[in-house]
Amino acid sequence: MDIEVRAVRKLRESAGAQAAIGPLVGALCAADVDLTRLRVSCDWIQYKNNFRDTVMVRPVIAAGAGSPDSGAEAAVDGYELAVDLRRCAQPGTDVAAVVNAALTDADAGANVWLEPWVPGSASCVWRFNALYWQALAIWEKATGREYEHALPGGESDARNAATARDLILDLFKVWDELAARRALPEALYVIELGVGNGGQARTWLDAFTELDRRHGRDYYRRLHYLMGDYSAHVLDRARQEVAHHGDHVSGLVLEATRLTGSVGFLAGKAFLVYISNVYDNLPTDEVASIRGRVYLVQTRAYLSAPAAARIAEQFGVAERELAPLTERLLRIGPELLSESLPGKFADPGAAVLFWQAVWGALRQAERYVPLEGLDTYQVTPSLTGEILRPLLAAEGDVRMHVSNGALASFADTLPLLHPFGQVACHDLFLTGTDQYGTGFYGPGKYDGSTVNWVNGPLLALLANRRGFQVGFSQFKERPGANIKTLTAQVRD
């Protein structure tokens, strides 16, 4: 039996976590389980809202067992017991009882399953996430608060005047040099992806006009600032925030993972692409290397039996209706759901309450499925799993994000850059794959949306192969935060 404690710092700091180890080992020794086929992985899940139970079992599917999705019972090579030390450390938690319940799988038969086994990026979790941004106006109306107020700290990291000024002065330096060589184009394009409520755009543009006037550049006259966002509601709010900048600003509803069709006309023209907290909100798979073999993590969303009973009673429906009602919600949204089923949901607000109840209770089971060849695994439509090979080979046993959505978006962003342009991205980046052995990096739940850390070394590897250099630095306006700044530009 292997026991991995990734939350080493938390283990040292928490007497409750230390006290949980003994009952955990005791329960395993007393259980009727083959310990030679068992791995134990202990995390400290900092997201109080997440998709995991306190203790969960992850089967490791045997290689050569045939398709695990064929409907037949898949052959199992072993198991991983995933333990959340934060919840185990809470007073009153009977660690041994929780471990025994997970090992015996006592309640699994009563779970309400919302989907079949799928790769993480295909989970309905991401359909919930997309619905949140599509129907944000009605969600905010039901909750009575704007989405930013649900973020840690109550606002986005993007809205910072000092950061904006630094970026603008860097642009002025580049433009001055190009102007001196008569190589500066007439139109100066800046793109922001993921505009939030428009606060960042307003901060940036207001600072730009002030600095342009102070330095006498007359660059503002030539500036075109393009705001792009997945949510039409968010984009409308952002447009109002920057209305005083008139024709210098335009907005576009776009999908961050498919930029070519939306803003491909700007290829080679953007001097700055500014992105804040977008990549951590895009779908991702996870892969793992276990004893020299590579596995894809498959997930399956469910409602536990107690949660399903509670939701069914609250909305006056049968438990067997919960899965089809959830599927219908994800397919048509809360407004059409209430219109099509007025007997169950009197108005869109009632449908949103159902949505919130399901989202709050949603959990994910997990299993490891062998990847027979990295080249056969499609990371994005144009990128195979071969790119993962150097990162997996460097760390031994490791589990990491593939960051599929972020890779697709980043790959589409790089061609937009002018030869002297730059990507500046603030997000939850890991900057070394060794970090995966030291903590938990998602997914977590926000108020309706999903958050997941981003595999920075993988983005850097992609950029390097395409002739760009990437750097990471601490987000200097909040040095104690987890946010890192990625910059990318054409390699010298």
N, C-alpha and C positions, 0 to 999 in steps of 0.2 A: 504494500500500500504506500502510495506517495501522498504526502501532505504538503501543499503549497500555500504559504501565507503571503499574499501579495500586499496586504495592508500592514507591513511591518511597523511603520511609524505609529499607526493607530493602535496596534497591538501593544506597543510599549507605553503608549499614553493612557490606555483604557484598562482599568482594573476589571471592568465587566467583561471585556473581550478576553483578557487573560483567564478569567474564571470560567469562560465558556469552553475553553479547549479541553479541559478534563472531562466534563460530561459528554462532549462530542466524541472523544476517543473512546470513552467508556461505552457509549451507545453503539458505536461501530463494532467494538469487540464482542458485545453481547448479542449482536444481531446475527441472524442466519444469512450471512452474505459472504461471498468469496472475496476476502480482502486482497488477494493477489491480483484481482481484476478491477480494483477500485482506486480511483484517484480522488483526492479531496482538494478543492480549491476554495480558499477563504478570502473573501473580499470585504471591504468596508464600503457599502453603497451609500454615497453621500446624498444622493437624490432621494428625499423622503417619499416622493411619488415616483415609482418605477414599475417595471414589468415583472419583477421577480418575487417569488415567495421567499420566506426566511431561509429555507433549505429546499433545494430542488435536485432531482436526479437527472443527469444527462446521459442517455445511452450513447455508446461509441459503436457505430454500426461496423460490422466486420467487412473487410475488403473482399471483393469477389462474391458478395452475398446476393448479387442481382440488384435490380432497382428497388430501393426501399419504398418507392411510391406505387408499387404494383398492387398494393392491397394486402399482400401476404405479410405475415409477421417477419420482420427483418431479423437476420441473425446478428447477435450482439457480441462484440469483442470484449467489452468491459463497460465500466460506468464511471462517470465523474459526479461527485457530490459537491454541489455549489452551495456555499454557506455565506450568508450575510452576517458578518461579525457585529455590525452596528445594531441590528435587531436582536441578535443573540445576547448582546451586552445589556439590553434594556431590562430593568428590574421586573421580575415576575415571569420572565421567559423561561419555560421548562425546555432547555436545550435538548435533553435526551428524548423527550416526547416529540419534539418537532423533527428530530433526526429520524426517529422510528417511523413517524407518519410518512415522511418522504420515502424511506426505504421500502415500506410496505405498499406504497402507492394506494393507500386506503380510499382516498376520495376521488381518484382520477376518473373512475367510471361514472361519477355523477356530474363531472364538469360539463359545461355547455361549450362545445368547440365551435369556434367562429370561422375556421378555415382548415384546409389540409396542411400537411407539412410543406413548407416553402422556404427558399433562401430568405434571409432577413430582409433584403431590399424589396421583396415581393409581398411582404406581410401586410395585412390589413391595417397595421399600425400606421403605415405611410399613407394609406388611403384616408384614415382619420386625420392625419396631418394635413393632407391636401384639402380635405373638406373644411378644416378649420380656417385656412386662408381664403378659400372660396366663399365661405359663409360667415366671414368674420363679423360683418355688421350685425347679423342676427344673434351671433354668440355674445357680442359685446352688449347688445340690448338686453339679453337675458341675464347676464352677469352684472350689468350696471357699471362696468369699468372697461377702460381701454386695455388692449393686450399688453402694452408696455408696462403697465402697472403690475402685471403678473410675473415680470422678469425679476431675477435677483437684483436687488438694488433699485427696482422700480423704473429703470430706464435703460435704453440701449447704450452700449459702450461707444457708439459711433459719434454721439453728439458732444464734440469736444473742440473748442475754438483753437486751442494751442496746436492740436494735431492738424487741424485744417490749415492753419497758417504755415506750418512746416512744409506741408505738401505743396501749398501754393508758391512759397518761395523757391522750392526745388524746381517747380515748373518754370517760374520766371527765369531762373538761371539757364535752363535748357533752351527756353525760347529766345533769350537774349543772345545766346551763342549761335543759334540757328539764324536769327535775324541778322547778325553781323556777317554771316556768310550768304545772305539772301536766299536762305533755304527754308524759311518758315512759311508754312502754308497759310492762306488767308483765313480758313476756318480752323478753329482750335477746339477739338472735341475732348470732352470729359464725360465719362460714363459712370453712373452709380447703379449698382445692382443690389436690390433689397433695400428700398428707400425708407422703410418704416413709416413713421408719421410725417416725414419730411423735415424733421428737425436737423438732421445732418446736412441735407441739401441747403437749407436756409443758412445754417451756420457757415458752411463752406462758401456759398455765394456772397453772403454779406461780407465775409472776411476778404474775399477776392476783390470786390468792388473797392473796399477801403484801401487794400494794399496796392491795387492798380492805380488808384487816384494818387496815393502818396508817392509812388515811385514813377508816375508819369509814363506808364507803358502803353496805355490805350489798348490793352489786350482784352478788356471786357467787351469792347465793341465786336470783337471777332469770336467771342466765346460761345460755344454750343454745349449746354449741359443736358445730357440725356438721363432721365430717371427710368429705371426698369424695375418692375416688381410682378410677382405672380398674382397678387391680390388686387383686383380692381378697386376694392374699397379702400385699401391702404394707399393706392396710387392717387385716388381722388383726394384723399386727405392731404397727401404730400403736395399735390398741385396747388391747393388752397394756401399751403404754408409758404410757397415760393411765388405766389401770383405776382408780387411786386417786381419780379425779375422778368416778367413779360415773355417776349419772344426768345430770350436767351435759354429758356428751359422748355423741354418737351418730355412727355411721358409715354411709356409703352408697356402694356401688359405682356409679359414674356415668361417663358419657362426657363429657369436657370440652367437646366441640363441640356437645353437645345437652343443655343444662342445664334447659331449660324443663320437660321431662317428668319430670325427677328432683327438682328443687328449686324448681319454679315456684310451689309453695305458699308460698314465702317472699318472693314478689314484694312489694317495698316495705317489707320488714321487717328486712333485714340492715344492721346498723350498720357492719360490717367484713367485707369479702371479702378474704381473704389468699391470695395465690397466689405460689408460688416455683418457678421453673424448670419450668413446665408448657408455656408457649407455644412455647418453643424445641424442644419434642418433639412438635409437632403438624404434620400434613401441610401442605405449601405448594407452590404453583406459583411460577414466576419469569416475568417479562415483561421485554422489552428494547425500547428505542427505538433504532433503527439508521438513521441518515440520514433521520430524519423519519417512518419507518414503524414501527409497533408489532408486535412478534412475541411469541408464546408459546413458551417453551422446552419442548420435548418431550424426554423421556429414554427410554432403553431399557437395562435392566439386563442384564449379561452376565458370563460367566466367560471370561477369556482362555484361549487354547489350552493354554499350559503349566499354568495353575491347574486347568483342567478335567481334564487328564491326571493331575495329581498327586492330585486328589480321587478320581477314578475308581479309581486304583490303590489308594489308601488304604482304600477301602470295598468294593473288589472288585465294582464295577459298570461297565457300559459307559458311555462318555461320552454316548451318545445318551439314556441314562436319567437324566442329571443334571437336566435341565429338568423332566421330569414328576415326579421324586422331590422336587424343591424345591417344586413347585406342591402336591404332596400334603402335604408338611410344613406349608406355610403354611395349608392348608385344614383339617387335622385335628390338628396339633400333634405333638410328639415321642412322647408316650405312645401315642397311637393308631397312629402310624406304625410303632412297633416291634411293636405287637400285630398289625397287619395284614401286616407284612413281616418276620417273625422270621428268615427266612433271610438277610436283608440287615442287620437291626439286632437284635441279640440281646436288647437291653433298652433302656429309655428313655434311659439314659446314652449308648449308642452312637448313638441318633438325635440327641441333643444334640451329640455330637461332629461329626456330619455337618452339622448346622445351623451350628455354629461355623465349620467349614471353608468352607462356602459363603459365610457372612456375611463372613468375613475376606477372601475373594478377590473379592467382588462389586465390579464396576465399573459405571459408567453412561456410555453414549454420549449425546450431546446434539445437538439441531438446533433451528434457529429456524424457526417456522411462522408465516406472516402472520396477524394478527388483523384481519379485514376491518372490524370495528367493535367498539369497546369495549363498547357496549351489548349486544352479542350474547354476550359472555363472562360466564359466571356465576361470580362469586367465591365466593359462598355461595348457598344456596337463595333467600335474600331480597335479595341484593346483586349488582348487575352491575358490570362493569369500568368503568362510568362514573366510579366513585369514584377510579379511578387517574389520570384525565385531568390534574388539576392537578399531581400529583407528577411524571408523565412529562413534562409540558410545561415544567417548571421546570428540567430538568437536561440537555437535549440528548440526546446518545447516552448511554444508561445502561441497566444491567440491575439489576433489584431484585426482592426477594421480594414476593409477594402476601399471604403469611401467611394463607392461607385458613382454616386451622384456628383460628389465634389470633383472627382477626376474628369467626368464628362463635361462639367461646367468649366473647369480650369482649362481643359484642352481646347474648348471652344473660345475661351477668353484670350489666350495667348496670341492667336492670329490677328486680333483686333488692334494690337499695339503698333503704334508708330515705331520705327527703328530706335527712337529715343524715348519711347513711352515706358510706363511702369504700371504694374498691378500692385495695389496696396490693399491688403486684406486683413481685417481683424477677426479672429475667431478662436475657437477652442482647439488649438493645434497641439498634437504631440510632436516634439521636435527630434525624438530618437526612439527607435523601436524598442530599446531596452526599457523604456518607461512602462510598456505593457506588463512588465513583471513586477511593477511597484504599486499598482493601484487599479481602481475601477474607473473606466472612461466612457460610461454610457452603455445602453441608452437610458435616458431619464425622461420623466414626464414634466412638461410645463402645463399651463392652463389651456388644455386643448391641443397642444402641439408636442412634438418630440424633439429632444436634443441629444446629439451624439458627438463625441470628439472626432477630430479629423486626423487621419494618418499623414502628417506633414512630410515625413521622409518619402512617402510614395508619390506625393505631388511633386516634390523636388526631383525625384528620379525621372518622372515623366517630362518635366520641364528641361532637365539636363539633356535628355535624349533628343529634344527638339530645338536645342541651341539657345536655351534660356538659363540664366542663373537665378537661384532662389536663395533668399536669406530669411532667417527668423530672428525676431527680437522681442523683448518684453514690451507690452503696450505701456509706454512710459508714463502716460497720464494716470494709470492705475497700477503701480508696480507690484502691489500685493495680489492682483487678480490673476485668474487662470488664462486670461486672454493673451494671445501672442499676435504679433504682426508679421505676416508674410509679405515679402516684396519679391517681385519677379521682373526681370528685364532681359533684353537681348544680351547674350554673353559677348564680352569683348573679344 
